[in-house]
Amino acid sequence: MDRFLALADSNRRRIVEMLGAGPLSAGEIGARFAISAPAVSQHLKVLREAGLVSVAVQGQRRIYRL
């Protein structure tokens, strides 16, 4: 996916802004939104596929960073 297309959504821009301050788990990101966890997961997937964020698995947690 095109990076600019990925950033066209305001929720995804907010996620990128949050991650600018440092790595966060998927749960920490989701807690800051009024949308469902699956919706947050989809936004993270789009950002990951666009190459804007990376993910590291630590046990059952997924840690996202720019």
Number of C-alpha atoms within 10 A of each C-alpha: 11 11 14 9 11 20 19 10 11 10 16 18 15 15 24 19 12 16 17 12 10 10 18 20 18 17 14 12 20 18 13 12 14 8 11 10 15 10 13 22 15 12 19 24 15 20 24 19 15 17 14 15 18 17 18 12 10 9 6 6 13 14 17 22 19 19
